Amino acid sequence: NLAGISVWCQTGGWHRFRRLAFLEDDGRDFWLRLNSTVALRVFRHGETVEEAVAAMVGAERAPALLELLQLSETVVKELHYVRGFAEQKLFFRRVRIPPLLHVYWDCLFINHAVRKVLRHFVADPGQALHQGEAAYALFPKMIERARAAELPVEDIEHWRDFCHLVRLARRYYFLPFEPDLVERIRAAKKAYKKAWPAERRDRYRIKVSFDPFPLKRQTLGWLSSLFLRRQRGYRVIDHILTLNLLGLVFRVFRPGKSKRVPKFLRKSAMGVETLFR
């Protein structure tokens, strides 16, 4: 009973990432074209994913690409996302809290605030660490599969180096604090910037701060139970406080326009003002 389908593809221009889908002459938009083309062929022509991939790259290259895609999916689910947090449904006002908290558009945040929030919501830190390490270990096989499929290997190598920082960030979030790990994160950030200079390619911004977050864990728990809900329907406190009173305070003081709010929260799609509409 499908009447129609709209397939969204990243056409370029979001923050630092400027690749233009279907408009690049050097093939560097391959991953964008892959997502869009396969989705359209699956829904429009009723093809399987395997058939759609083979139609795009040829039968000989398809097996290596399909294996690469399966491995990449594991990296996204197990390393980019923290499963113990992402599987929770948390709502603030009319918006669901994003399941990916520490990677926002083109930024990776490694700071004490994120550490405290994730440690509060993730019940099994050991499992989160194991999942992340296991996912990162897939990169050698992914690079080999990319070469076999004659795909842009440099993109996978860049992703590997970025995910090394994501892996170190996860250790910082869930392991006891160690100054040695802090230095490793700072060194990895410098190595990432040196390996991938901005003049060479688009890259992520790594936002690092180890300044203590002033909110105590008990206070964080109390505030989260007050302002966040785990159901789509509104509670009585939501009608009184989060929907009406907080919305009024935001409209009066307009903190979303303040220079004190980081630029990425003021200027980004799904920025801070989205929470209070």
N, C-alpha and C positions, 0 to 999 in steps of 0.2 A: 504493500500500500504506500510505497514511497512516491511522493509527488514531485520532489525535486531535491537538489543538494547544492549547497554552497561550500566550496573548498577554499579555506583561507591559506595563503602562502605568504611567507615573509618577503616583502618586496624591497626591503632595504630601508635604511634611514632611522632605525631605532637605536638611539644612543651611538655607540662607536661602531656598530656592525653595519656595513654599507653595501653588502652584496645585493645585487638587484636580480630578482628571479626572472629568468628567461631573457635577460638583457645583457648578460656578460658574454664577451667574445672568447674569453680564455677558459671557459668551463668551470670557473670557480664557484658558480651557483649550482653545482651538481646536486648538492644535498637538498637545496630548496626545490629544485625541479623534481627530484626523486619523490619527496613527500607529496607534492601536489599531483604529479602525474599518476602515481600508484593509487592514491585515494580516488581520483577521478575514474580510473580504469576499473577499480573494484566496484564502485557504486554505479557507474554509468553502463559498463559493459558486462558486469557480473563476473569478472575474472577473479581468480584467487590472487592472493598476494604474490605467490610464486610465479603465476602466469604474467602478472603485471610487471614484475621486476624483470623477468626474462624478455618481455617485449621491449623494455627500455634499454637494457644493456646487452642483450643477446644471451642465448642459451649457454654458451661456454663460460661467461663471466658471472652468470646469475648465482650458481651455488656459493661461490666465495662471498658475493655481496649479501646473500641471504644470511649466511652465517655471521658476517660482520654486523648486520642489523640486529640479529638476535643477541649477540654479545653486547652491542651498544645499548639495547633496551635494558639489559641487566645493569649496566653501569649507571644509567639514568635512574632506575628505580632503587638501586641499592647504595649508590654513592652520592649522587646529587641529592636525592631525597633521603631523609632519615625516616625510615619506614614507621618507627614507633611514634613519630610525630605526625607524619603525613596521613596516616590512616585515621587519625582523630578528626572529627568534624567539630570545629570551633567557630562560633559565629559572634561577631560584634556588630551591633545595630543590624543593618540590612545586608551585611557582607560576610561571606565566609572567610576566615583567616586563611591566607595562602598556605597550602601544604608544604611549599618550599620556602623556608623562612630566611636562610642565610645567603642564598643566591637570588639577587633581585635585579632583573634585566641584565645589565653588563657588569654588575658588582658582586664581589664575594666579600662578605662581612665576617671578620674574625675578631670578635670583641667579647668583653665580659658580659654584656647585656644578653647577647645571643646565647652565650654559654649558660647563663643562669636560667633563661627561659627554657632551653632544650632540656637541661637537667631536671627542671621541674616537671615537664610533660612526658618525658621518655622514661618508661618504667624499667627497661632493661638496657642500660648503657653498654654492657658487655656484648650483647647481641648486635647492637648498632655498630660497634667497633668491628666486630667480626664480619658483618655484611659489607662494610665499606672496604676493608682490606681485601676481602675475596674478590670484590668487583674490580678494584684497581689492578689486581693481578691478571686481569683479562687483556690488558693493553698489548702485551707482546703478540698475542694471538690475533688481536684486532688489526695491528699494523701489518702482520703477515698476510692476513686475508685481504686487506686493502691493496697491497701490492699485487696479490694474485688476481684481483679483479680489475687491476689497472685504474685505480681510483686515486684521488688526491691524498696521498699518504701524509703530506705535511699537515693537513687538517687534523688527522688522528693524532699525530705527534704533538701538535699544539694542545689538543684536548687532554692528552696524557699529562702534559706538564701542568696544565691548569688543575686537573684532577689530583695531582700530587699535592697541591695546596689545599684542595677540598679535603683530602685524606688527613693532612696535618691539622686542618681546622677541626675535623671530627675528633681527633685525639685530644685537642685542646678543650673541646666542649665536654668530653666525657671522662677523661683521665684526671687523676689528681694533678694539681698545678705543679709544673716543673719549669724553672728558669731555662733549662737546656732546651725544652720544646719551644719556648718563646723565641730563642735565638735561631732555632732551626726554621721556624716560620718566617722570620725576618730574612734569613739567608735564602730561603726558597723563593720569597717574593722578589729579591734582587736578581736571582738566577732566572726567574721567569721573565722579568722585564729585559734582561740582557739577551736572553735567547730569542725573544720575540719583540724587537723594538717596534715602536708605534709606526715608524716610517715604513716598516716591512709589511705589517698586516694589522688588522683589527685585533684587539686583545681585551681581556677583562681588566677591570679596575679592582685591585685588591685593597680593601679598606681594613687596616689593622690598627687596633687599639687595645691595650691591655690595662687601661685605667679601671679601677674597681667601679662596678655599678652599684650605686648607693642603696638600691632597694634590697631589703632583706628577703630571704627565701619565704619566710612566713607571711610577710606582707604581700609578696608576689602571689602566693597561693590565695590569700584573701581577696585581692583585687581581681584575679582571674575568675574566681567563683562569682564575684559580684558583676563584672562587666561582660564576661564571656559566657555563652550558653552552648550546650551540646545538642540542641534540637533546632529544627527550622522554625517552629512556632515560637512566638514571643512569650516571655514570662511577665508577670505583673511588674516586676522591677524594671524590665525593659521598657514598658510603656511609660513608666514614671520617670526613670532616670536616663537610660541610654538613648531612647528615641527622642524624647521631648526636651528634657533639661540639658543634656549634653549638646543636642543640636542647636538649642537656643544660645548656649554659651559660645559655641563655635561660630555662629553667624554674627554674634556681637563683637567678639574679639578677633576673628579672622586669623587664627594662628597659622593657617596654611599659607598666608602671604608674608609671614614674618621671615626676615633674614636669618633668624635663629633656627628655623627649620632647615635641614640640609636641602641643597638644591635638587638632589635626585628625588626627594619626596615632594617638592613643590612643582617640579616641571614634568615628572614622569606621568605616563598613563597609569591609572590605578594608583595615583599619589594619595597624599593624606586627605585631600578634600573628598575623595571618593567615599571614605569611611563615614562622612558626616552629611552626605546628601539625603 
